[in-house]
Amino acid sequence: MDLRAELLKSIWYAFTALDVEKSGKVSKSQLKVLSHNLYTVLCIPHDPVALEEHFRDDDDGPVSSQGYMPYLNKYILDKVEEGAFVKEHFDELCWTLTAKKNYKADRNGNSVVSHQDAFKLWCLFNFLSEDKYPLVMVSDEVEYLLKKICTAMNVELNPCELEDYLCQEPQGQGGLTVWQFLDMVNSGRFLRGIEQEAVSMAVEEVYQEVIKDVLKQARSPQGYLWKKGQLRRSWSERWFTLKPSVLSYYSSEERREEKGSIALDKHCCVEVLPDRDGKRCLFCVRTPARTYEMSASDTRQRQEWTLAIQTAIRLQAEGKRSLHKDLKQKRREQREQREQRKAAKEEETQRLKQLQEEKERKLQELELLKEAQRQAEILLQEEEQRRRQQHEEMQRTLEIQLREAEQARASMQAEMVLKEAEAERQRRRILELEAMQQRLQEALQQEVKARQDEEAVRYAQARLLAEEEEKLKQLMKLKEEQEEYIIKTQQEKQVLKQEMENKNKCLEEAQKQLEEVRVNRQRVDQDVMAAQRKLRQASTNVKHWNVQMNRLMHPIGPGDKRTVSGGGFAGYQPLLSRQDSSLRLKQKVEDKGSDPKKDSSKENVSNGGDSSMPPS
């Protein structure tokens, strides 16, 4: 979420608060006052005539939000510079305008949160709300915010009770408005039996973490962190506050006097140090400029601080300015993915439902075809029985007629000449019977054609059954593809799990190598200390021999004159020999002491000048 979107959310509340009649328009005088206040809190040079010039052609009546937006973008939002103003003062201005009209504490006067806490909850709501107007916060973000507040108070949130409340509460645009959210908190339903001071501390902690990007801060009763100074190298107790780009430390918990800050970037790192100098649970933050050493009260606090600082460094390396903005975007993407999966599932269910309806329709059509086939079979049977009866009656008639003809022919054989006319009639009767037989054959052909039509109906039925089987095969194929996709997803999950295990093994090996380097460094430090002790011993010896040499080189005064016997200067030879031996001893000591000085100087250069060599 960019700065412009954050500012617009708060300004939207201020604009709607000035819309008393809820007509979507605000008078020019009120917009002038609002614009002047926005200029002041945003530290922008005020232009008193810009608003009049912008609305010169619309002198009558109030101004709508669409009419105010061009002026707001051109003369205010385009001139805003991040870091040039205090965001909290801007939010307080907008909250003051909207709270007078919309915010009402508990009717019985038993509000769970104070007015200042309600302002912080309003800021948290604006941060977590959706980027569409009117501003609402979806149920997932409501549960997320309540869980963080309850976690800060070491209280567990009951998700079932929250779900029941959200189901009972009317939600517009798919979420709760800020006033519904504040009424829910003030009702005490989810913060039952908790003191108002504890709620205020929890709201303050969540506000610092989410709105002010404070990744971690030292809290009592855990105690302050101890920091080692750079010049005096003494340990001082400081109150630390961590943000994504800077680690600040103060003299007290009130954070009135900032003692210093540590700028964090991708080149920084945090390391755990061994206990020394009477301090335990040590760790350091290394920057390109210097190294800051700190001491925590216990191991758990040190681990929390190191993890939080590493998170801030990672955010800087990835170019992200706020952890919670990134987390909010990830939660929004997860909600969109869930909605997409839900829509895809509903689409798949709808498609399966359509296929099922198509199948049922096909089955109904098949049943109708079967019923029609049964009716056709019944009709064919009735027609066939009727034709059979007609054929039998005709056959009986023909048999009777044939018997009568045979009897007539037998009786009239003697009267053949007399009955030629009757024979001719009988021949015509036979022709009629042949015509009737031809009609019977045509009837048989019609029956054959009806049977062929029946076969065609059966073929159509078989084709419909084949199409239904093909549809079932396609459905089974879709189901197999879905199962293959699920198996593929599980395999990818196994591969990711194996990669995480390999990375954990590499991390453990790197930690072991780091421990070996630390042990070698301690061993080298011990060797350097032994060499320094030898150097100091050699320096002491050199001083001692210098004193002895000075004594030996002391000039000898003149004595009484004596007669020299035995070769003249024979008496001075022991003294000269002692002087020569002293000179040679001094030269040898100087040669012997020069090497430790060179080694010591090399060691001092390699160790950054921690030890100093006494003068010889």
Disulfide bonds with the S-S distance in Angstrom:
none
